Amino acid sequence: MLSSIRANLRLGHPFADKHKTPSYESMLDKECQNGGHESIEVKAGSKRRFTARRNAIILSCLFYLSALVLLILVEMGNTQKNETLGNIFLFRLDLTNVLARSVPSGVTSHDSIARSTGLRGFYQAGLWNFCEGYKDTGFSSCSKPSISFWFDPTEVLPQDIVKGANLGASGLGLNDTLLNIFRILYRTMFGLFLSGAALTALLLVSSPVVLYSRWGSVMVMVMSLITTLVVIAAASLSTAISYLFQMIVKTETDVGAQASVGTWMLGFEWSAAALTLLACMLHVCVGWSGRSRRKT
């Protein structure tokens, strides 16, 4: 009996196969198969994360492109005598109903003396220059754009007429201290807008680096945060300057001058600031979502 069982084991009888102990090679094959399934799942998850990161970067680039267009419109505002760019201004000084303190005989206090004295009906300021004209006929001329420009009433308004109509800086409520503050804020605002536009353009072309470099992702995220702060600071200064000028001129009721704020320019500025903020939030989310597809 024992001899027959031994013979069956040597000959590979089916009874022997059923109770045969699994070899090391077979166990290794099964582990490799299980590991292969896990590897496929990991790759699928990594691909999904990469797709989400890629879509976020594409969206941030669209935000930066839109913000750059708006910032360019802000930069170009008030540089040409046309309805499109002419409506993009920082603030406007309206002298249509300017009244002289000493009104000549035969002229009532309600008469407009702007045309008769040579003053323009309005003067409006942009980032680079100012334009002048009349409400009924539109723009008459614009000054040459200059990097060092800031709206100084003592230089913009004709001085011989300013003295007669009391339209100097003091007549508009702007003393020397306010003029110095106004000049510093104006030039700081100009520099911030230029820097914001340049940084936005740089982020537009460098954002795809986030998908392939971990350190690149960190650098772009930091630069995105700086850009957002710069654009918000520029828009805040622009808003403060516009409403400060309007408030000061409004308090001088004896002169008859009026000031208004350029709503189009302010709208473009704050829209650009909001877009850069959204793009920055996307970069932060991408930076914290996980590693890049490729390590540096």
C-alpha positions as CSV (number, residue, x, y, z in Angstrom):
1,M,0.0,0.0,0.0
2,L,2.7,2.5,1.0
3,S,4.7,1.5,-2.1
4,S,1.8,2.4,-4.4
5,I,1.3,5.8,-2.8
6,R,5.0,6.6,-3.2
7,A,4.9,5.5,-6.8
8,N,1.9,7.8,-7.4
9,L,3.7,10.8,-5.9
10,R,6.7,10.2,-8.1
11,L,4.5,9.8,-11.2
12,G,2.6,13.1,-10.5
13,H,-0.8,11.5,-9.7
14,P,-3.7,13.9,-9.5
15,F,-4.2,13.1,-5.9
16,A,-0.7,14.4,-5.2
17,D,-1.4,17.7,-7.1
18,K,-4.4,18.5,-4.9
19,H,-2.4,18.4,-1.7
20,K,0.8,19.9,-3.2
21,T,2.3,22.8,-1.2
22,P,2.5,26.1,-3.3
23,S,5.9,26.9,-4.4
24,Y,7.7,30.2,-3.8
25,E,7.5,31.1,-7.5
26,S,3.8,30.8,-7.6
27,M,3.3,32.9,-4.5
28,L,5.6,35.6,-6.0
29,D,3.6,35.6,-9.2
30,K,0.3,36.2,-7.3
31,E,1.9,39.1,-5.3
32,C,3.1,40.7,-8.6
33,Q,-0.4,40.4,-10.1
34,N,-1.9,42.1,-7.0
35,G,0.8,44.8,-7.1
36,G,0.1,45.4,-10.7
37,H,-3.6,46.2,-10.0
38,E,-2.6,48.6,-7.2
39,S,-0.1,50.3,-9.5
40,I,-2.8,50.9,-12.1
41,E,-5.0,52.5,-9.5
42,V,-2.2,54.7,-8.4
43,K,-1.5,55.8,-11.9
44,A,-5.2,56.5,-12.6
45,G,-5.4,58.7,-9.4
46,S,-2.3,60.5,-10.3
47,K,-3.7,61.2,-13.8
48,R,-6.9,62.6,-12.4
49,R,-5.0,64.9,-10.0
50,F,-2.8,66.1,-12.9
51,T,-5.9,66.8,-15.0
52,A,-7.4,68.8,-12.2
53,R,-4.2,70.8,-11.7
54,R,-3.9,71.4,-15.4
55,N,-7.5,72.7,-15.6
56,A,-6.8,75.0,-12.6
57,I,-3.7,76.4,-14.3
58,I,-5.6,77.0,-17.6
59,L,-8.3,78.8,-15.7
60,S,-5.7,80.9,-13.9
61,C,-4.1,81.9,-17.2
62,L,-7.5,83.0,-18.5
63,F,-7.8,85.1,-15.3
64,Y,-4.4,86.6,-15.9
65,L,-5.1,87.3,-19.5
66,S,-8.3,89.1,-18.7
67,A,-6.6,91.1,-15.9
68,L,-3.8,92.1,-18.3
69,V,-6.3,93.4,-20.8
70,L,-8.0,95.5,-18.2
71,L,-4.7,96.9,-16.8
72,I,-3.7,97.8,-20.4
73,L,-7.0,99.7,-20.8
74,V,-6.3,101.5,-17.5
75,E,-2.8,102.4,-18.7
76,M,-4.1,103.7,-22.1
77,G,-7.1,105.5,-20.6
78,N,-7.3,109.2,-21.4
79,T,-4.3,109.2,-23.8
80,Q,-6.4,109.8,-26.9
81,K,-9.1,112.2,-27.9
82,N,-11.8,109.6,-28.6
83,E,-14.9,108.4,-26.9
84,T,-13.5,105.0,-26.0
85,L,-10.2,105.9,-24.3
86,G,-11.6,109.4,-23.3
87,N,-14.2,107.8,-21.1
88,I,-11.5,106.0,-19.1
89,F,-10.1,108.6,-16.8
90,L,-9.2,108.9,-13.1
91,F,-11.2,112.1,-12.3
92,R,-12.6,115.1,-14.0
93,L,-12.6,118.8,-13.0
94,D,-15.7,120.5,-14.4
95,L,-15.4,124.2,-14.8
96,T,-18.5,124.8,-16.9
97,N,-20.1,126.9,-14.1
98,V,-17.0,128.5,-12.7
99,L,-17.8,131.8,-11.0
100,A,-15.3,134.6,-10.4
101,R,-15.3,136.1,-6.9
102,S,-15.4,139.6,-8.5
103,V,-18.1,139.4,-11.1
104,P,-17.9,142.1,-13.8
105,S,-20.8,144.5,-14.2
106,G,-23.6,143.1,-16.4
107,V,-22.7,139.5,-15.6
108,T,-24.9,137.7,-13.1
109,S,-23.6,135.2,-10.7
110,H,-25.3,132.4,-12.6
111,D,-23.6,133.1,-15.9
112,S,-20.9,130.7,-17.1
113,I,-17.6,132.5,-17.6
114,A,-15.5,129.5,-18.6
115,R,-15.6,130.1,-22.3
116,S,-15.3,133.9,-22.1
117,T,-12.2,133.7,-20.0
118,G,-10.5,131.0,-22.0
119,L,-10.9,128.2,-19.6
120,R,-12.0,124.8,-20.9
121,G,-15.2,123.3,-19.8
122,F,-13.5,120.3,-18.1
123,Y,-10.1,118.9,-17.4
124,Q,-9.7,115.2,-16.8
125,A,-6.7,113.2,-15.6
126,G,-5.4,109.8,-16.5
127,L,-2.2,108.0,-15.4
128,W,0.0,109.6,-18.1
129,N,-1.6,112.9,-19.0
130,F,-4.7,115.1,-18.9
131,C,-7.2,116.1,-21.6
132,E,-9.4,119.2,-21.8
133,G,-12.5,120.2,-23.7
134,Y,-16.1,121.3,-23.5
135,K,-19.2,119.3,-22.7
136,D,-21.1,120.3,-25.8
137,T,-18.2,119.8,-28.3
138,G,-16.0,117.2,-26.6
139,F,-12.3,117.1,-26.4
140,S,-10.2,119.9,-27.6
141,S,-6.7,118.6,-26.8
142,C,-4.7,116.2,-24.7
143,S,-1.2,116.7,-23.2
144,K,1.7,114.6,-24.2
145,P,1.9,111.4,-22.1
146,S,4.7,111.5,-19.5
147,I,6.0,109.1,-16.9
148,S,6.4,111.9,-14.4
149,F,2.9,113.3,-14.9
150,W,0.6,114.1,-12.0
151,F,-2.4,116.5,-12.1
152,D,-1.2,119.8,-10.7
153,P,-3.8,122.5,-11.1
154,T,-1.1,125.2,-10.9
155,E,0.4,123.9,-14.1
156,V,-2.6,122.6,-15.9
157,L,-4.9,125.6,-15.6
158,P,-3.9,128.9,-17.4
159,Q,-2.3,131.0,-14.7
160,D,-3.5,134.4,-15.9
161,I,-7.1,133.2,-15.9
162,V,-6.7,131.2,-12.7
163,K,-5.9,134.4,-10.7
164,G,-9.0,136.2,-11.9
165,A,-11.3,133.3,-11.3
166,N,-9.6,132.3,-8.1
167,L,-9.0,128.8,-9.4
168,G,-5.5,128.2,-8.1
169,A,-4.6,125.3,-5.8
170,S,-5.8,127.3,-2.8
171,G,-9.0,128.2,-4.6
172,L,-9.7,124.5,-5.2
173,G,-8.9,123.7,-1.5
174,L,-5.4,122.3,-2.3
175,N,-2.7,123.7,-0.2
176,D,1.0,123.0,-0.5
177,T,0.9,120.0,1.9
178,L,-2.0,118.4,0.1
179,L,-0.3,119.0,-3.3
180,N,2.8,117.2,-2.1
181,I,0.8,114.3,-0.7
182,F,-1.2,114.2,-3.9
183,R,2.0,114.1,-6.0
184,I,3.6,111.3,-4.0
185,L,0.4,109.2,-4.1
186,Y,-0.1,109.8,-7.8
187,R,3.4,108.7,-8.8
188,T,3.3,105.7,-6.4
189,M,0.0,104.7,-8.0
190,F,1.5,105.0,-11.5
191,G,4.5,102.8,-10.5
192,L,2.2,100.1,-9.0
193,F,0.1,99.9,-12.1
194,L,3.1,99.5,-14.3
195,S,4.5,96.8,-12.0
196,G,1.2,95.0,-11.7
197,A,0.8,94.9,-15.5
198,A,4.3,93.6,-16.0
199,L,4.0,90.9,-13.3
200,T,0.6,89.8,-14.6
201,A,2.1,89.3,-18.1
202,L,5.0,87.3,-16.6
203,L,2.6,85.1,-14.7
204,L,0.6,84.5,-17.8
205,V,3.6,82.8,-19.5
206,S,5.2,81.2,-16.5
207,S,2.1,79.6,-14.9
208,P,2.4,76.3,-16.9
209,V,5.7,75.6,-15.1
210,V,3.6,74.7,-12.0
211,L,2.6,71.4,-13.7
212,Y,6.2,70.1,-14.1
213,S,8.3,71.6,-11.3
214,R,7.6,71.6,-7.6
215,W,10.0,74.5,-6.9
216,G,8.5,76.3,-9.9
217,S,5.1,75.9,-8.3
218,V,6.3,77.5,-5.1
219,M,7.9,80.4,-7.0
220,V,4.9,81.1,-9.1
221,M,2.6,81.0,-6.1
222,V,4.7,83.6,-4.3
223,M,4.9,85.8,-7.4
224,S,1.1,85.4,-7.8
225,L,0.6,86.6,-4.2
226,I,2.9,89.6,-4.8
227,T,1.1,90.5,-8.0
228,T,-2.3,90.4,-6.3
229,L,-1.1,92.7,-3.5
230,V,0.5,95.2,-6.0
231,V,-2.7,95.4,-8.2
232,I,-4.9,95.8,-5.1
233,A,-2.6,98.5,-3.7
234,A,-2.7,100.3,-7.1
235,A,-6.5,100.2,-7.3
236,S,-6.8,101.3,-3.7
237,L,-4.5,104.3,-4.3
238,S,-6.4,105.2,-7.4
239,T,-9.7,105.1,-5.6
240,A,-8.4,107.2,-2.7
241,I,-6.9,109.8,-5.0
242,S,-10.1,110.1,-7.1
243,Y,-12.5,110.5,-4.1
244,L,-10.1,112.7,-2.2
245,F,-9.9,115.1,-5.1
246,Q,-13.6,115.1,-5.5
247,M,-14.2,115.7,-1.8
248,I,-11.7,118.6,-1.6
249,V,-13.2,120.4,-4.7
250,K,-16.7,119.8,-3.5
251,T,-16.0,121.6,-0.2
252,E,-15.1,124.8,-2.1
253,T,-18.6,125.8,-3.0
254,D,-17.7,129.5,-3.6
255,V,-15.6,128.7,-6.7
256,G,-18.3,126.8,-8.5
257,A,-16.0,124.0,-9.7
258,Q,-17.1,120.4,-9.6
259,A,-15.2,117.1,-9.7
260,S,-16.4,113.6,-10.7
261,V,-14.8,110.2,-10.5
262,G,-14.0,108.0,-13.5
263,T,-16.2,105.0,-12.9
264,W,-14.9,103.1,-15.9
265,M,-11.3,103.2,-14.8
266,L,-12.2,102.3,-11.3
267,G,-14.3,99.4,-12.5
268,F,-11.4,98.1,-14.7
269,E,-8.9,98.4,-11.9
270,W,-11.0,96.5,-9.3
271,S,-12.0,93.9,-11.8
272,A,-8.3,93.3,-12.6
273,A,-7.6,93.1,-8.9
274,A,-10.4,90.5,-8.4
275,L,-9.1,88.4,-11.3
276,T,-5.6,88.4,-10.0
277,L,-6.9,87.4,-6.5
278,L,-8.9,84.5,-8.0
279,A,-5.8,83.3,-10.0
280,C,-3.7,83.5,-6.8
281,M,-6.2,81.4,-4.9
282,L,-6.0,78.8,-7.7
283,H,-2.2,78.7,-7.5
284,V,-2.4,78.2,-3.7
285,C,-4.9,75.4,-4.2
286,V,-2.6,73.7,-6.8
287,G,0.4,74.2,-4.6
288,W,-1.2,72.4,-1.6
289,S,-3.0,69.7,-3.6
290,G,0.0,67.5,-3.9
291,R,3.2,67.0,-5.8
292,S,3.8,68.0,-9.3
293,R,3.7,65.3,-12.0
294,R,7.4,65.4,-12.3
295,K,9.9,66.2,-9.5
296,T,12.6,68.6,-10.1
